[in-house]
Amino acid sequence: MSRVVLVTGGNRGIGLATAKRFCAAGHQVAVTSRSGAGDDLDGLFVVKCDVTDSESVDAAVSEIEESLGPVEVLVSNAGITRDGLVLRMADDDFSDVLDANLTGGFRIARRVVKQMMRARWGRIVFVSSVVGLGGQAGQANYAASKAGITGLARSLAKEFAGRSITVNVVAPGPVDTDMLAALSEAQRTAMLGMVPVGRLGEPAEVAAAIEYLASEDAGFVTGTVLAIDGGLSMG
Amino acid sequence: MSDNFERFTNCAVDVLSVDADQVVLDATFESLDADSLDLVELVMALEEEFDVNVEEEELDGVLTVRAAYDLILSKL
């Protein structure tokens, strides 16, 4: 069954891999990005959206609804990093990351869930991070935002369970994306040393898990946090 | 039927997926198969239709069409 899928931050990395996977499976896929542009977006409905701005979120979703129909599957993936040690982290560095990664997810979910309620069916998947489970030196803001996503997702899962709307979280470990490329060689090596599988993950491997959670078959799976991290979070 | 009640009914029909003749003043939301989420959704639609603002706590004890309709009317 073809669904209308929205992937925020879908112009690169895990978001893009996810959008392409849904597209290849025959779904109608919209992606949002801050610039409304990106490379290699053939077949995707690209919309400009700033998840830190409710009006921008509303306008973007309205545009998708008019062109493709109500959003049935939301992959909330848009996120930013602004790394630094806590002692040198300004208030804005913390709150801006929270606003984009956590509150942004709230804004987009709130906007699309109304139509899912009407349809009595919906799938929401939040892209969190393994650092939301274990914390990460230099990423207090990012880790806090990603941990917050779990509380948000599970609350949504409970509020909307009666409408056949499931809400789940994936928590990727180190995945080969631009975001990870920003790390120093030493940081990458140290991170790899903590991954039992001994390699970086591929965006497509995260996309596959997201596709499952958004599928018809996953109707009994809600409020879960699925780590896709090569075993990193086993401790 | 007053114009206001007709607007109210249209919202209820749209949001609750019921027939217009089920939306009578004495009907309970339970009898319309509407739970608390439906009620919140209905109120959001009514806020938009009537350009009013309903606070969350005002919904306490709103169990019937009459109670909801009176609540909206009191704000016009």
Interface residues (C-beta under 8 A of the other chain):
Chain A: K114 M117 E159 F160 G162 R163
Chain B: D35 L37 E41 M44
